Amino acid sequence: MRFLALIFISILCFACTEADDTGPEYEATPSPLEIPQLFRDKLIPPVVPADNPQTVEGIALGKKLFFDPILSADGTQACASCHNPQNAFTDERQFSIGIDGIAGNRNSMPIFNMAWNFNEEFFWDGRAATLEVQALEPVTNPIEMHNTWENASASLLADAEYPELFEAAFGTRAINSDLATKALAQFMRTLISANSRFDKYLLGELELTPSEANGLEVFMDESRGDCFHCHGNPNNPLWTDNIFHNNGLDATITDKGRGNVTGDPREFGLFKTPSLRNLAYTAPYMHDGRFATLDEVIDHYSEGLVYSETIDPLMKTVAEGGVQLTEQDKADLKAFLLSLSDPSFINNPNFRAPD
Amino acid sequence: MTKIALLTLIAIVAFGCNNDDDTTATPVSVDLRFTHNWDGDAIANSDFDQIQYTNAHGEQLSLSKLVYLISDVTFTNSSGVAFDAGDYNLVNVREQSNLTFTPNVQIPPGDYNVTFTFGFDDEDNIDGVYQDLNSADGGWNVPMMLGGGYHYMRMEGKFIDNTAAEIGYAYHTIRAADTSTTPVTTQDTSFEVDLGTVTIGNNTEIEVEMNVAEWYKNPNEWNLNDLHTVLMPNFMAQIMMSQNGTSVFSRGTVTQN
């Protein structure tokens, strides 16, 4: 009996050894995110899932997919159609138009510094728990690309180049939504913006103008703008808390926002704080793109707030419409906000459509 | 001869060490569990955004956010020897995060006086140096115009004011800053919380209770109509909040699992 047991154990060990001999799983060429000095100094590390590390081949594939209309049902619309690099990867239209000519009801979100969204809640209402999950939706959304992932995968499989690119990125030609969204997420994580005038000021490379400097004071002053409690500060140069707030846009809530996701009435009308980076390129503003200019945005917080049940307590003097900034403070606040824009980001050749 | 003497010495030392090991208990870590109540009524996530509390001055109010920082949990034995990891914990009551904190220090079991600091004392309150706090909650920082550093607490919600209107409040505690002087004069308004003597065993958990109502009660009865917003640059408000804070915390149950 013992002899049999020994033989059995030997077989098991042999089997294990055989399995080990098949070698490690396929690994593409690692390409870790290049973390800007400011982020490295000030912030915790970016979020990169263990099951989707950044690789040269994965990023290249994601970039090709991002700019390729092949993912849409009729082959006319790419991610970049509504996420234009020149607009910091958002859409200059209030609402993007899908392949069937139908408009959405929320403004396209810009895409940058996605790996520093530590809460990992993507979209205006935070309904996607990872960047990979986020990338799933536009392909199948009936008012966007209106495709199925089965169709999209089949199109990619039938393409002359993609099977080889997937194999290079993931070691397989078995194309599916999981791998396609992993590649898209890898590319989106490379879209890092940290080279604005204000970044250079923080790095000691330049001085702010007097107007920008006063604008920063307005931004940080609880008795004036008090913007920093939701929009970050020089020690959090993401310029967003990535949390959900009702910022006093409407007396009657028609889009429940975060509340649609959680079902919690306390969150009806809450939307994610957008980053203030790259405002020079991301008009129109707010979740529904209602404001065409930055001046309108500043006026809203200064005089335009309206009460609704879930309005954030940080919205001050709502009965008077807001914080009542002087015209000079408004102008200076705008100058400061524009100093957060990063022309090198929108002109980065690495973020353009591949040849 | 020398070698034999050396070996003998090593053996004695080794034996001596063994003997010590046998008599010294293994150092342990200690858990602190933070619970929150309003004059005894436990506060859960579902209690947020409900105007259901009445403060000592008589205003009805809700909580929408309650996040606070504690630091420097210190265990001092009867000989006066203090054990302190020097670390900190950011409690988010609504999100129920970091409600249990294990200071990164190992101490021999025994009786200790346990204290912690509400907020950061000046030694720790250094602008921008804590990456996790910079990254938390959109930045847990205090503007440089107020001396920089970090918030101690953000308590926010709404109350019914003396015109029956529902308006927001932001009871934010920081190091007090007098902006009427150049440079800004600051005063450390963090305070030590003394949890008394606790017997620490192998798996000790100390409950730390926060009675939120106390922030509005004692010694300064808080009138939200007068003091509900722009409290960060209000030097006297920060002093009063610090005074009220000293009666907010108490030791709850101590469990030895």
Contacts between the chains, C-beta under 8 A, distances in Angstrom:
chain1	res1	chain2	res2	distance
A	42	B	128	6.6
A	42	B	131	6.4
A	42	B	134	5.1
A	42	B	135	7.9
A	43	B	131	5.7
A	43	B	134	6.0
A	43	B	135	4.9
A	44	B	131	5.1
A	44	B	132	5.5
A	44	B	135	4.6
A	118	B	135	5.9
A	217	B	145	6.4
A	220	B	143	3.9
A	220	B	144	7.5
A	220	B	145	6.1
A	221	B	143	7.2
A	221	B	145	6.7
A	221	B	233	7.7
A	222	B	143	7.8
A	222	B	170	7.9
A	222	B	229	7.7
A	222	B	230	5.0
A	222	B	231	7.9
A	222	B	232	4.8
A	222	B	233	6.0
A	223	B	230	4.7
A	223	B	233	6.2
A	226	B	230	7.9
A	228	B	138	7.9
A	228	B	139	7.0
A	228	B	141	7.9
A	228	B	143	6.6
A	229	B	138	7.1
A	229	B	154	7.9
A	229	B	170	7.7
A	230	B	138	5.9
A	231	B	138	7.0
A	232	B	138	5.4
A	232	B	139	5.0
A	233	B	139	4.7
A	233	B	141	5.1
A	233	B	143	6.8
A	234	B	128	7.8
A	234	B	144	7.8
A	235	B	127	7.2
A	235	B	128	4.2
A	235	B	134	4.5
A	235	B	139	5.7
A	235	B	141	4.6
A	236	B	134	5.2
A	236	B	135	6.7
A	236	B	138	6.2
A	236	B	139	3.2
A	236	B	141	6.8
A	240	B	138	6.7
A	241	B	137	6.1
A	241	B	138	2.4
A	241	B	139	7.3
A	242	B	138	7.3
A	243	B	137	7.3
A	243	B	138	6.4
A	266	B	48	7.1
A	266	B	49	4.3
A	273	B	138	7.2
A	307	B	166	7.8
A	310	B	49	7.6
A	311	B	168	7.4
A	312	B	64	7.6
A	312	B	168	7.1
A	313	B	64	5.5
A	313	B	65	7.6
A	313	B	156	4.4
A	313	B	157	5.8
A	313	B	158	5.7
A	313	B	168	3.0
A	313	B	169	6.1
A	313	B	170	6.1
A	314	B	156	6.7
A	314	B	168	6.5
A	314	B	170	6.1
A	315	B	168	6.4
A	316	B	168	7.0
A	316	B	229	5.5
A	316	B	230	7.8
A	318	B	167	6.8
A	318	B	168	7.5
A	319	B	165	6.5
A	319	B	167	7.4
